[in-house]
Amino acid sequence: MRITDQLRDAVAEALAAAQAQGELPSAGASEITIDQPRDQGHGDFATSLPLKLARTMKMAPAVIAAAIVEAFPNNADVKKVEVAGPGFINITLADAWFQSQVEAIRAAGSEFGNTDSKAGQKIQLEFVSVNPTGPLHVGHARGAVIGSGLANLLEAAGADVTREYYVNDAGNQMRVYTETLYSRYMQAAGYAVPLPETSYPGEYVAEQAQQIFEDDGGALADLPKEEAIAALYKPGLERNLALIKTDLEDLNIIYDVWFSEQSLFDSGRFDTTMKELEDDGFIVDRDGARWFASTQLGEDKDNVVIRSSGGHTYFASDIVYHAEKFKERNFDQVIDVWGADHHGHVARMKAAAKALGIDPDKLTIILNQLVSFKEDGESLRFSKRKNVIVTVRDLVEDVGADAVRYTFLSRGAESQMEFDLDLARKQSPENPVYYIQYAHARLSGILRNAVEKGIDWADGDVSLLTHDLEIALIRQITALPDVVDRAADRLEPQQVPHYATEVARALQRFYDACRVISENEDDLPVSKARLKLVEAAQIAIARCLSLMGMNVPERM
């Protein structure tokens, strides 16, 4: 049992004992939370339970806190329990408990930090899902990193996670792209065919057309235009998906499922779902089009699902896709990571879920805000117009995948952010990516040095770890399972980079004050104990880097 669970049980036991003794009145149930204070002077853990109980008990929080502290059960892991401030209860753990955690972390190894708080939950995470019409623009990188970082967290918390990319291969943008590809193909064949008025201007389309032309020997040039466009659809789609997959793999992102929008139509699922909504009265005909009656579910307006031209809207296929997620694959929770420009789509998507008999609370939509880039102190402006496309690949080649991942994970999705390219390129402690990875490399170097010196620390006595900064470092690294649970519960992957930075800082303070490998033979027992601590800290930092999807360097 984790220490936070033990303390929660102890507080509950103390509360019940105080009530049984008549020191406190009975009260309705109140959740007992155990938190880590920012200020170490406030103990290792604290609870604000007395503040929550004050109103129902009609007593001062400090009086309630004193009664709970008085009834707190004896526990060898707890050094001190005391009332603080207006009614907080601060709990300080015994050094022996922290010392024991060094061995526990070493035993857990790469599994350290894993929990079971989400065990048994089947969760689908859909992210990026941009049109398969070319390489990923740099603006898509943030959602990609947030989605993959969140997936890692949820898995660490015990969930069965499916990472999914929704391939919009049945929409109008694929038609625009394929028409552009046709014009480029005909140009490769020597014909002066202009680009369509609406087209994709990037040079990559011309390169793809040239490749296809060389592969098929120009056979499509003799076909009627519509037949040639239809024939170009598959090779164009395959090339674009290959580009996207490569871009994502460069960011250390691998998907479990690539789900085709077109499959919703080929399987009949689209018609079946639309019929279901129609039978339930949620599809209405008006102005030659078919509408989803969102107003019946509290929305301000209805939304078109089938245009008067007969074509479906993006919203229509999205309804069907979400029905498939919940009704066919039976996910317990679906999390979509979308760009902030999709904010108007959220409420109607939840309304559609409700119309389909799906609990809308099982659908969570995270909107990631825009990113701006700064270089030499000035903001950069990127644009897709006039053949100017700054891709994810450009960014990764410039600053590296680790810097991209850390930077995008370091801020909450709802916050606008500025990406400092100069800082991301720095190979110095000023760059938090370097700082954290260097901490791991330094720990690895210490352990290699010990091996080279013939030191076997397996029999090290962790009870010798009594220095304040040793205990402070242990305190920091033992928090990882709670960080994982809290971040997974709140869907806040940004908590991991913040935590990793704090661990690296605690390590630096320890390293500056506590010599690990001493040349003095008399200090060997302490050296062995500290090597165990170094090993535990290395495990914790490696785990953080893995959760963030970053490289774990042994040397730098």
Summary of the structure (lengths in Angstrom):
residues: 556
radius of gyration: 28.9
end to end distance: 37.2
largest distance: 94.9
contacts: 1781
relative contact order: 0.11
helix: 55%
strand: 13%
